[in-house]
Amino acid sequence: MIRLIRYLFLLVLAVVLVVLAMSNRAIVALQLLPAEAETYLGMNWRVDVPLYLVIFAGLGVGLLVGFFWEFFRERSFRKTARKATKRAQNLERELGRLKEKTQGPRDDVLALLDKPRA
């Protein structure tokens, strides 16, 4: 059911994007510098592209910036989780050693059953 809803959402999104692209086919000029700076510096980078490419490129750049922003913002959470995992593994190892030390000799079959799996 969830898969069907996801596919339906993607289909609606694709239709909306195609309609947006078809209704914004006008050619626009993207310039690196304003006209005044162009005359002063004697150079200017300019490209003519359809408007929908500008819109989609802006959305894509915004998504990438957001992804990188969140990746760096959550760095401290990942570091804390990594430390907690390492500490838990060390404590489990120590607990296993203490159990072996306090229980003394055991049956080999039971020892194999109690051994943690990797």
URUR-V230951 format. One record per residue. RES is the residue in three letters. SS is DSSP state (h for helix, s for strand, l for the rest). D_LAST is the distance of its C-alpha to the last C-alpha in Angstrom with 2 decimals. Layout:
res=(RES RES)
ss=(SS SS)
d_last=(D_LAST D_LAST)
This chain:
res=(MET ILE ARG LEU ILE ARG TYR LEU PHE LEU LEU VAL LEU ALA VAL VAL LEU VAL VAL LEU ALA MET SER ASN ARG ALA ILE VAL ALA LEU GLN LEU LEU PRO ALA GLU ALA GLU THR TYR LEU GLY MET ASN TRP ARG VAL ASP VAL PRO LEU TYR LEU VAL ILE PHE ALA GLY LEU GLY VAL GLY LEU LEU VAL GLY PHE PHE TRP GLU PHE PHE ARG GLU ARG SER PHE ARG LYS THR ALA ARG LYS ALA THR LYS ARG ALA GLN ASN LEU GLU ARG GLU LEU GLY ARG LEU LYS GLU LYS THR GLN GLY PRO ARG ASP ASP VAL LEU ALA LEU LEU ASP LYS PRO ARG ALA)
ss=(l h h h h h h h h h h h h h h h h h h h h h h l l l s s s s s l l l h h h h h h h l l l l s s s s s h h h h h h h h h h h h h h h h h h h h h h h l h h h h h h h h h h h h h h h h h h h h h h h h h h h h h l l l l h h h h h h h l l l l)
d_last=(34.98 33.20 33.03 36.79 37.55 35.61 37.53 40.75 40.19 39.51 42.63 44.77 43.47 44.32 47.77 48.44 47.47 49.66 52.56 52.15 52.22 55.24 57.20 56.59 57.59 60.23 60.03 59.60 59.97 57.28 58.81 57.19 60.27 63.09 66.45 68.05 65.40 65.71 69.41 68.89 66.09 67.34 63.97 61.81 58.76 59.28 57.62 58.70 55.92 55.81 55.19 52.15 50.36 51.10 49.74 46.51 46.02 46.54 43.94 41.44 42.10 41.84 38.44 37.15 38.58 36.99 33.52 33.78 35.29 32.42 29.80 31.50 32.26 28.66 27.50 27.73 25.58 22.76 23.19 23.10 19.93 18.20 19.56 18.57 14.90 14.99 16.98 14.73 11.74 14.41 15.82 12.73 12.41 16.15 16.20 14.04 16.52 19.42 18.51 18.43 21.64 23.50 22.72 23.88 23.55 21.70 21.53 19.00 18.12 17.53 15.42 13.05 13.12 12.48 9.48 6.56 3.78 0.00)
